[in-house]
């Protein structure tokens, strides 16, 4: 219906027509989402979501077959959960169905000679896969598992009452996020449509669909719109000259440059590649905010409304991350939450802590979720090694500069409370994270195996060399050397010696003082608490 007009504009702008269509869908989501406060009935909200998404998929994007696939896989999930198919295996049945269907479409995309500039159904299906598998596990928690078997997070999101088919489809096709995300939990969607999301914690406001939307919504959405348009402008006008493809001889090539200049280039290319994601995810977040679903209560410090429930990225914390965990915690956040709650925790046996099997299954799931291109797997594998090295470096190097290694990283408002050496360490940490990140994601952008290896070779494989050297150095005692510099080793030795002396004395006398008993008890509690914190951290794959 609109193809002729889109093609004409795309030709004038010099951009792929499918990219233009997607951008238009993201932009018109704003005025369409602004109508939600006027819709009082939850059922009308569900129907409105379904109608707008259908409009996006059919007349605009022309994805008729893809839309039918999404509808069919949604209905299959609803049937499984409604009838509790498989009993205690129900969650895995939904998970296998969605990941299997998505993988089939990835295979078709990979081997069907589909141009990268063509938008087909897999990007939308990746979002729906997260929503439907989350729905399946939440139904499992609420209707098959007992409440005592659930952890605290699962108790809050479990679905004890099945939604109507209309409510379920409204959730599956929530239009501000149906194109590229973010994903949502059904409990949040239901609370938004019935108004309980905006209810006062003290019960002063009635929780129903007529609840007044909190203040700050328009301001927050306009801010996200401005950020999104800004980064999309950078991507459209500047980023094209800094593609990873130049590392392998395309678009002019960099073969005649010095190694240092190529290393600088790959890091600029990494930032430019991220501008596309910053732009798209900021635009979708703004539409979610405008609809009201982005509301996340009040800031306990300022008392102002927060609108970050659907936020997928925290740009400053990505660009100024001091370590890999901080970086990945703020990149594609909803996908990381999905992997942690629906894979990492679920692989472990009931009553057991997630371990190596959970970790590897999570990384493998993340890779398959993204696609079948070899570049994804190269990036994920290297990122896992880099994350391990980064964890060791932080554990052994940070105490040299910080008496309290757990002290928060500097912010622009707290620079005066840090010494010059501490600020230098943090600056070096930021540079290290960016140097390794932009190197590791090269295959993620180049995709092909040969192209990925040539891209790494163009910069001397510096990321691999640094990672392998660090792994070998820690294997042969670098951690002990660093601990002796920071004083941690001598402190631990004194603690061990004094502990052994006390044990010897107690073994002779057969007694233990009340103070010693209390210290030993606290040490045991701290150790168990540390174990619990470590075991609760899911791996953070690049998403």
Secondary structure, DSSP 8 states (H G I E B T S, - for coil): --HHHHHHHHHHHTS-HHHHHHHHHHHHHHHHHTTGGG---HHHHHHHHHHHHHHIIIIIT--HHHHHHHHHHHHHHHHHHHTTTTGGGHHHHHHHHHHHHHHHHHHHHHHTT--TT---THHHHHHHHHHHHHHHHHHHHHHTS-GGGS-HHHHHH---S---HHHHHHHHT-TTTTTT-----HHHHHHHHHSGGGS-TTS-S--STT----TTHHHHHHHHHHHHHHHHHHHHHTGGGG-GGGGGT-TT--TTS-HHHHHHHHHHHHHHHHHHHHHHHHHHHHHHHHHTTT---B-TTT--B---TT----HHHHHT-SSHHHHHHTSSHHHHHHHIIIIIHHHS-TTS---HHHHHHHHHHHHHHH-S-HHHHHHHHHHHHHHHHHHHHHHHHHHHH-SSTTS----TTSGGGS-HHHHHHHHHHHHHHHHHHHHHTHHHHH-SHHHHHHHHHHTTTHHHHHHHHHHHHHHTTHHHHHHHHHTHHHHHHHHHHHHHHHHHHHHHH----HHHHHHHHHHHHHHHHHHHHHHT-------
